Amino acid sequence: MKLNYKLWLEENEKKLFGDGPADILRLVDQLGSLSKAAAEINMSYSQAWQLIDSLEKKLGFKLLEKQVGGSEGGGSTLTKKGRLLMDTFLKFRSEARREMSKLETKYFDDDFKKKLKE
């Protein structure tokens, strides 16, 4: 038995930003390209582009600066606000995972599991 959960930001009870977008932005930051980030998680470029476009519209600001191709190819970098959102969410997620692990150990320990089997 293992505790599981998902975290996301929402506004007016609508999901705004969560694990998937945070991970895509992290990959864009590492790889310098939305296309490469999408390929890394087996997502089509058009799906990734639609996701980013939709997020930017909901959030009211750009997440990525896109450079058009050319002889050296295009790429993408995070905007200042995109980086702030990604960094803050990833830090929060990391801390939340640590705390949830502690709580899981506290409440769903071996004694608890043993009692369920009695």
Contact map, one row per residue, 1 for C-alpha under 8 A:
1110000000000000000000000000000000000000000000000000000000000000000000000000000000000000000000000000000000000000000000
1111000000000000000000000000000000000000000000000000000000000000000000000000000000000000000000000000000100000000000000
1111100000000000000000000000000000000000000000000000000000000000000000000000000000000000000000000000000100000000000000
0111110000000000000000000000000000000000000000000000000000000000000000000000000000000000000000000000000000000000000000
0011111000000000000000000000000000000000000000000000000000000000000000000000000000000000000000000000000000000000000000
0001111100000000001000000000000000000000000000000000000000000000000000000000000000000000000000000000000000000000000000
0000111110000000011000000000000000000000000000000000000000000000000000000000000000000000000010000000000000000000000000
0000011111000011111000000000000000000000000000000000000000000000000000000000000000000000000000000000000000000000000000
0000001111100011110000000000000000000000000000000000000000000000000000000000000000000000000000000000000000000000000000
0000000111111111100000000000000000000000000000000000000000000000000000000000000000000000000000000000000000000000000000
0000000011111111000000000000000000000000000000000000000000000000000000000000000000000000000000000000000000000000000000
0000000001111100000000000000000000000000000000000000000000000000000000000000000000000000000000000000000000000000000000
0000000001111110000000000000000000000000000000000000000000000000000000000000000000000000000000000000000000000000000000
0000000001111111000000000000000000000000000000000000000000000000000000000000000000000000000000000000000000000000000000
0000000111101111110000000000000000000000000000000000000000000000000000000000000000000000000000000000000000000000000000
0000000111100111110000000000000000000000000000000000001001100000000000000000000000000000000000000000000000000000000000
0000000111000011111011000000000000000000000000000000001000000000000000000000000000000000000000000000000000000000000000
0000001110000011111111000000000000000000000000000000000000000000000000000000000000000000100000000000000000000000000000
0000011100000000111111100000000000000000000000000000000000000000000000000000000000000000000000000000000000000000000000
0000000000000000011111110000000000000000000000000000000000000000000000000000000000000000000000000000000000000000000000
0000000000000000111111111000000000000000000000000011000000000000000000000000000000000000000000000000000000000000000000
0000000000000000111111111100000000000000000000000000000000000000000000000000000000000100110000000000000000000000000000
0000000000000000001111111110000000000000000000000000000000000000000000000000000000000000000000000000000000000000000000
0000000000000000000111111111000001001100000000000000000000000000000000000000000000000000000000000000000000000000000000
0000000000000000000011111111100000000000000000000000000000000000000000000000010001000100000000000000000000000000000000
0000000000000000000001111111110000000000000000000000000000000000000000000000000000000100000000000000000000000000000000
0000000000000000000000111111111101001001000000000000000000000000000000000000000000000000000000000000000000000000000000
0000000000000000000000011111111111011000000000000000000000000000000000000001110000000000000000000000000000000000000000
0000000000000000000000001111111110000000000000000000000000000000000000000001110000000000000000000000000000000000000000
0000000000000000000000000111111100000000000000000000000000000000000000000000000000000000000000000000000000000000000000
0000000000000000000000000011111110011000000000000000000000000000000000000000000000000000000000000000000000000000000000
0000000000000000000000000011111111010000000000000000000000000000000000000011100000000000000000000000000000000000000000
0000000000000000000000000001101111111000000000000000000000000000000000000111100000000000000000000000000000000000000000
0000000000000000000000010011000111111100000010011000000000000000000000000011000000000000000000000000000000000000000000
0000000000000000000000000000000011111110000110010000000000000000000000000000000000000000000000000000000000000000000000
0000000000000000000000000001001111111111000000000000000000000000000000000000000000000000000000000000000000000000000000
0000000000000000000000010011001011111111100000000000000000000000000000000000000000000000000000000000000000000000000000
0000000000000000000000010000000001111111111110010000000000000000000000000000000000000000000000000000000000000000000000
0000000000000000000000000000000000111111111110000000000000000000000000000000000000000000000000000000000000000000000000
0000000000000000000000000010000000011111111000000000000000000000000000000000000000000000000000000000000000000000000000
0000000000000000000000000000000000001111111000000000000000000000000000000000000000000000000000000000000000000000000000
0000000000000000000000000000000000000111111100000000000000000000000000000000000000000000000000000000000000000000000000
0000000000000000000000000000000000000111111110110000000000000000000000000000000000000000000000000000000000000000000000
0000000000000000000000000000000000100110011111110000000000000000000000000000000000000000000000000000000000000000000000
0000000000000000000000000000000001100110001111111000000000000000000000000000000000000000000000000000000000000000000000
0000000000000000000000000000000000000000000111111100000000000000000000000000000000000000000000000000000000000000000000
0000000000000000000000000000000000000000001111111110000000000000000000000000000000000000000000000000000000000000000000
0000000000000000000000000000000001100100001111111111000000000000000000000000000000000000000000000000000000000000000000
0000000000000000000000000000000001000000000011111111100000000000000000000000000000000000000000000000000000000000000000
0000000000000000000000000000000000000000000001111111110000000000000000000000000000000000000000000000000000000000000000
0000000000000000000010000000000000000000000000111111111000000000000000000000000000000000000000000000000000000000000000
0000000000000000000010000000000000000000000000011111111100000010000000000000000000000000000000000000000000000000000000
0000000000000000000000000000000000000000000000001111111110000000000000000000000000000000000000000000000000000000000000
0000000000000000000000000000000000000000000000000111111111000000000000000000000000000000000000000000000000000000000000
0000000000000001100000000000000000000000000000000011111111100000000000000000000000000000000000000000000000000000000000
0000000000000000000000000000000000000000000000000001111111111110000000000000000000000000000000000000000000000000000000
0000000000000000000000000000000000000000000000000000111111111000000000000000000000000000000000000000000000000000000000
0000000000000001000000000000000000000000000000000000011111110000000000000000000000000000000000000000000000000000000000
0000000000000001000000000000000000000000000000000000001111111000000000000000000000000000000000000000000000000000000000
0000000000000000000000000000000000000000000000000000000111111100000000000000000000000000000000000000000000000000000000
0000000000000000000000000000000000000000000000000000000110111110000000000000000010000000000000000000000000000000000000
0000000000000000000000000000000000000000000000000000000100011111100000000000001011000000000000000000000000000000000000
0000000000000000000000000000000000000000000000000001000100001111100000000000011111100000000000000000000000000000000000
0000000000000000000000000000000000000000000000000000000000000111110000000001111001000000000000000000000000000000000000
0000000000000000000000000000000000000000000000000000000000000111111000000001111000000000000000000000000000000000000000
0000000000000000000000000000000000000000000000000000000000000001111100000111100000000000000000000000000000000000000000
0000000000000000000000000000000000000000000000000000000000000000111110000111000000000000000000000000000000000000000000
0000000000000000000000000000000000000000000000000000000000000000011111001110000000000000000000000000000000000000000000
0000000000000000000000000000000000000000000000000000000000000000001111111110000000000000000000000000000000000000000000
0000000000000000000000000000000000000000000000000000000000000000000111111100000000000000000000000000000000000000000000
0000000000000000000000000000000000000000000000000000000000000000000011111000000000000000000000000000000000000000000000
0000000000000000000000000000000000000000000000000000000000000000000011111100000000000000000000000000000000000000000000
0000000000000000000000000000000000000000000000000000000000000000000111111110000000000000000000000000000000000000000000
0000000000000000000000000000000010000000000000000000000000000000011111011111000000000000000000000000000000000000000000
0000000000000000000000000000000111000000000000000000000000000000011110001111100000000000000000000000000000000000000000
0000000000000000000000000001100111000000000000000000000000000001111000000111110000000000000000000000000000000000000000
0000000000000000000000000001100110000000000000000000000000000001110000000011111000000000000000000000000000000000000000
0000000000000000000000001001100000000000000000000000000000000011100000000001111111100000000000000000000000000000000000
0000000000000000000000000000000000000000000000000000000000000111100000000000111111100000000000000000000000000000000000
0000000000000000000000000000000000000000000000000000000000000010000000000000011111110000000000000000000000000000000000
0000000000000000000000000000000000000000000000000000000000001110000000000000011111111000000000000000000000000000000000
0000000000000000000000001000000000000000000000000000000000000111000000000000011111111100000000000000000000000000000000
0000000000000000000000000000000000000000000000000000000000000010000000000000011111111110000000000000000000000000000000
0000000000000000000000000000000000000000000000000000000000000000000000000000000111111111000000000000000000000000000000
0000000000000000000000000000000000000000000000000000000000000000000000000000000011111111100000000000000000000000000000
0000000000000000000001001100000000000000000000000000000000000000000000000000000001111111110000000000000000000000000000
0000000000000000000000000000000000000000000000000000000000000000000000000000000000111111111000000000000000000000000000
0000000000000000000000000000000000000000000000000000000000000000000000000000000000011111111100000000000000000000000000
0000000000000000010001000000000000000000000000000000000000000000000000000000000000001111111110000000000000000000000000
0000000000000000000001000000000000000000000000000000000000000000000000000000000000000111111111000000000000000000000000
0000000000000000000000000000000000000000000000000000000000000000000000000000000000000011111111100000000000000000000000
0000000000000000000000000000000000000000000000000000000000000000000000000000000000000001111111110000000000000000000000
0000001000000000000000000000000000000000000000000000000000000000000000000000000000000000111111111000000000000000000000
0000000000000000000000000000000000000000000000000000000000000000000000000000000000000000011111111100000000000000000000
0000000000000000000000000000000000000000000000000000000000000000000000000000000000000000001111111110000000000000000000
0000000000000000000000000000000000000000000000000000000000000000000000000000000000000000000111111111000000000000000000
0000000000000000000000000000000000000000000000000000000000000000000000000000000000000000000011111111100000000000000000
0000000000000000000000000000000000000000000000000000000000000000000000000000000000000000000001111111110000000000000000
0000000000000000000000000000000000000000000000000000000000000000000000000000000000000000000000111111111000000000000000
0000000000000000000000000000000000000000000000000000000000000000000000000000000000000000000000011111111100000000000000
0000000000000000000000000000000000000000000000000000000000000000000000000000000000000000000000001111111110000000000000
0000000000000000000000000000000000000000000000000000000000000000000000000000000000000000000000000111111111000000000000
0000000000000000000000000000000000000000000000000000000000000000000000000000000000000000000000000011111111100000000000
0110000000000000000000000000000000000000000000000000000000000000000000000000000000000000000000000001111111111000000000
0000000000000000000000000000000000000000000000000000000000000000000000000000000000000000000000000000111111111000000000
0000000000000000000000000000000000000000000000000000000000000000000000000000000000000000000000000000011111111000000000
0000000000000000000000000000000000000000000000000000000000000000000000000000000000000000000000000000001111111001000000
0000000000000000000000000000000000000000000000000000000000000000000000000000000000000000000000000000000111111111100000
0000000000000000000000000000000000000000000000000000000000000000000000000000000000000000000000000000000111111111100000
0000000000000000000000000000000000000000000000000000000000000000000000000000000000000000000000000000000000011111110000
0000000000000000000000000000000000000000000000000000000000000000000000000000000000000000000000000000000000011111111000
0000000000000000000000000000000000000000000000000000000000000000000000000000000000000000000000000000000000111111111100
0000000000000000000000000000000000000000000000000000000000000000000000000000000000000000000000000000000000011111111110
0000000000000000000000000000000000000000000000000000000000000000000000000000000000000000000000000000000000000111111111
0000000000000000000000000000000000000000000000000000000000000000000000000000000000000000000000000000000000000011111111
0000000000000000000000000000000000000000000000000000000000000000000000000000000000000000000000000000000000000001111111
0000000000000000000000000000000000000000000000000000000000000000000000000000000000000000000000000000000000000000111111
0000000000000000000000000000000000000000000000000000000000000000000000000000000000000000000000000000000000000000011111
